[in-house]
Amino acid sequence: MYKVTGTDPAGREMTFACGTDEQALEKTWELARRGFRDIAVSDPRGKRMSAGAFERSLDFDYE
């Protein structure tokens, strides 16, 4: 399970569980649109990275 964390506009840290890497990526985009800061993703092995680093690590083809 992937965990996406971020700080909402009111300053509260929130965590969201996602089943796949694609769901986690979509959640990072959603949180950014909603004004969250410090968005990070933890993969199933526990490695934590920023949302940008996570997106680059997925190596999706955006054609």
Contacts in CASP RR format, 6 or more apart in sequence:
PFRMAT RR
TARGET T0000
AUTHOR 0000-0000-0000
METHOD contacts of the structure
MODEL  1
MYKVTGTDPAGREMTFACGTDEQALEKTWELARRGFRDIAVSDPRGKRMS
AGAFERSLDFDYE
1 17 0 8 1.000
1 18 0 8 1.000
1 19 0 8 1.000
1 44 0 8 1.000
2 17 0 8 1.000
2 18 0 8 1.000
2 19 0 8 1.000
2 20 0 8 1.000
2 21 0 8 1.000
2 23 0 8 1.000
2 24 0 8 1.000
2 41 0 8 1.000
2 42 0 8 1.000
2 43 0 8 1.000
2 44 0 8 1.000
3 15 0 8 1.000
3 16 0 8 1.000
3 17 0 8 1.000
3 18 0 8 1.000
3 41 0 8 1.000
3 42 0 8 1.000
4 15 0 8 1.000
4 16 0 8 1.000
4 18 0 8 1.000
4 24 0 8 1.000
4 27 0 8 1.000
4 28 0 8 1.000
4 31 0 8 1.000
4 39 0 8 1.000
4 40 0 8 1.000
4 41 0 8 1.000
4 42 0 8 1.000
4 51 0 8 1.000
5 13 0 8 1.000
5 14 0 8 1.000
5 15 0 8 1.000
5 16 0 8 1.000
5 38 0 8 1.000
5 39 0 8 1.000
5 40 0 8 1.000
5 41 0 8 1.000
5 42 0 8 1.000
6 13 0 8 1.000
6 14 0 8 1.000
6 15 0 8 1.000
6 31 0 8 1.000
6 36 0 8 1.000
6 37 0 8 1.000
6 38 0 8 1.000
6 39 0 8 1.000
6 40 0 8 1.000
7 13 0 8 1.000
7 14 0 8 1.000
7 36 0 8 1.000
7 37 0 8 1.000
7 38 0 8 1.000
8 14 0 8 1.000
8 34 0 8 1.000
8 35 0 8 1.000
8 36 0 8 1.000
9 34 0 8 1.000
9 35 0 8 1.000
9 36 0 8 1.000
13 38 0 8 1.000
14 36 0 8 1.000
16 27 0 8 1.000
16 31 0 8 1.000
18 24 0 8 1.000
18 27 0 8 1.000
21 43 0 8 1.000
21 58 0 8 1.000
24 41 0 8 1.000
24 54 0 8 1.000
25 54 0 8 1.000
25 55 0 8 1.000
25 58 0 8 1.000
25 60 0 8 1.000
28 39 0 8 1.000
28 41 0 8 1.000
28 51 0 8 1.000
28 52 0 8 1.000
28 54 0 8 1.000
28 55 0 8 1.000
31 39 0 8 1.000
31 51 0 8 1.000
32 39 0 8 1.000
32 51 0 8 1.000
39 50 0 8 1.000
39 51 0 8 1.000
40 48 0 8 1.000
40 49 0 8 1.000
40 50 0 8 1.000
40 51 0 8 1.000
40 54 0 8 1.000
41 48 0 8 1.000
41 49 0 8 1.000
41 50 0 8 1.000
41 51 0 8 1.000
41 54 0 8 1.000
42 48 0 8 1.000
43 49 0 8 1.000
49 57 0 8 1.000
END
